[in-house]
Amino acid sequence: MERKSADDTWRVFRIMAEFVEGMETLSQLGPAVSVFGSARAKPGEPAYDMAYETARLLVGAGYSIITGGGPGVMEAANKGATEAGGESVGLNIDLPYEQAPNRYISTLIGFRYFFCRKFMFVRYARAFVILPGGYGTLDELFEALTLMQTNRIIRFPVVLMGTDYWKGLIDWLKSDAEARGCIEGDDLSIFRMTDEPAEAVDIITRRYRDADEAYMAPPSE
């Protein structure tokens, strides 16, 4: 028990170090959009191509791009940002099978702890763009929706791309979760869906067109 307590104490310092490094690096980033999706998407597939084009257009609209730093959709978004001349951030996670960072990242930060990494995605983004993906992508989506639903952060744009992929989930949220009273109708208005990169960018830019609004609400006591 004594050894476990000592291990936990040192773990706190490792966690603090990840928060400090991430916050010091990203606090200078400026307006950014976090892009999520499957690490298994390949060039030429719809999700990969949508991520690339959306990131390219977002850079043209004045945004930096933040991804999980790996292959697939993450690579596509970083590539689109880099080739458009923008800042391309990768928040890589240390996994047992080792996720290698893609080669289109201009700012790379490594994380051991998922929750530290997830904080950075939310804290330094003015919007989320979420393409088809697995558990990790769904985790990021519902993390953001929960924080907005509970007023822990303000409602920034969440854009789901790949409408065929998301349709079944949205239908279930309406027919089961909402119908049973587990969520309310307004909760379904937090996000938007599109397959068009230009429309995704327009959804985001319209949100901030009239005012440079602070995008992280202070935590309630």
N, C-alpha and C positions, 0 to 999 in steps of 0.2 A: 504493500500500500504506500509505503514511504517513497519508493522509487517512482510509482505512478504519479504521485503528487509532484515530484520534482520534474518529471517529464512534462506534465501539464503546464507547469510554470514556464519552462523554456519554450513550450509551444506558443504561449501567449506572446513572447518576444518575436517569434518567427511571424506570427500573424500581424503584429504591429509593424514589422519591417515591410511586409507586403503592402499594407495600407499606406505607409509613408512613401514608399517608392512609387506606387501607382498614383497617389494624389500629387506628389511633387512633379511628376512627369506630365500628367494629364491636365493639371491646373492651368498650364500655358497653352492648351490646345485650341481654344476658341470653339465656335459652334461645330458640333459633330453629330453624326447619325450612326447608331450601332446597327450592323447588319448581321443577321443570323440565318443559318440554314445548314443543310447536310454536308458533312465532310466527304460524302461519297459521290456528290454530283460531279459529272465530267464535262469538259468543254464540248459545246454543241448541244448539250441538254438544256431544256427550257429554263430550269432553275439557275444554272450556271450563267447562261446568257442574260437572263433578267437581272441577276445580281451585278454582273459586269456593267451593263448599260445604266442601271439605276445609280450605281456608285459614280460612274463617269458624269452623269447629269447632275448629281448632288454636288460634286466638286465644282462644276460650272456654276452652281447656284450659291457657292460660297461655303460649303460644308466640308469638314474632314470626315474620314470614314474610320470607324472602329469595328474590328471583327475579332473572332476568337483566334485568329492567327494561323489556322490550319489549312488543309486542302479544301477542295470542293467549292461550295458557295463562298466560304471565307476567302479563299484564293481569288475567286472571280471578283469579289468586291474590292479587295486590296489591289488587284490588277487594274480594275477600272479607275480607281482613285489615282494610282501611280501614273498610269498612262495619260490621265487628264491633268497631271501636274499638281495634284493635291497631296495633303498629308494622309498617310496610310498607316493606321495603327493596328498592331496585332497584340492581343492579350492572350498569350499562349498558356496552356495548362499542362502541368507535369502529370502525365498519365502512365500507368504501368506498361503500356505498349508504346509509349513515347510518340506524342504528336509533334512532328517536325514542323517548324514555322515555314510558311510559304515564302517565296523569294520576292514578293511584291510589297514587303513591309518596310516602311521608313522609320517607324518607331516601334520597337519590340519590348514588351514587358512580360516576364515569366511569372507564373503563379503556381503555388503548390495547393492552395486552398480555393475551392470553387466559390465560396461565399465572398472572399475578398475580390475575386475577379468579377463576380456578378455585381457587386457594389459599383465597380468602376464603369461597367456597361451602362448602368442607370444614371449614376451621378454626373457623367460627362457627356451624355447624349441629350439632344433635343428631340429626338424621335427614334423609333425602332422600325426597321424594315425586316420582316420575317418571311423567309422563303421556306419551301418544304424541307423538313428535317425530322430528326428522331427525338428521343427523350430530352437531349440537351436543349434543342430548339424549343420544344414544348415547355420545358422548365423556364426558359427565359421569357417566353410569351406570358405564361400564367403568373410568373413573378411580377412582371410589369402591370398586368391587369389587376392583380391583388393589391399592389401598392397604390394604384389609382383609385380602385373601388373603395379602399379604406382611408383615402385622403392622406396617405403618407407622402405622396408626391403629387404635383399637379398633373392634369391629364394632357400629356404631350401626345403627338400623333403616333399611333401604332398601325402600320400598314402591312397587311398580309398579302403576299404575292403568290400566285399559283392557285387560282380560285377552285379548280377541280380538286386539288389536294385538300383544301380547307373546308370544302362544302359539307362533307359528312360530319365533321366536328361541329360546325356552326349549326347545322340542322339538329344535331343532338342537344346542343346547348339550348336551342329554342324549344324543341319538342319534349325534352326531359328536364334539364336543369331549371329552365325558366318555368315550365309548366308545373313543376313540383314546388315552386317557390324557393328554390335554392339560390337563384339569382333573380334580379329584377330586369325588366326590359331595358332600363337605362344602362345597365352593365354591358349590354351588347352594342351600345353606341360608342364604346371606348375605342374600338378598332374599325378600320375600313379595309376593304378588299379590292384588289385590282390586278390585272395582268400587264398593265401598261407602265413601263418605267417613267414616262413623262407625267402620267397621272399621279404616280406615287410621289414624285418630286413636287408636283403642284399641291398635293394634300399637305405636305410638310411646309413648303414655303408660304402657303396662304396662312398657315397657323401663326407665323411670325412676321408677316408682312407689315403689319401696322404698328408693332411695338416690339422692342427688344426685351421681351419679358423674361424674368428669372424663371428657370425651368426646374428648380429643385425646391420644393416646399420645405420649410423648416420642420424638423420632427416635433411632434407634440410631446409635451412632458407627461 
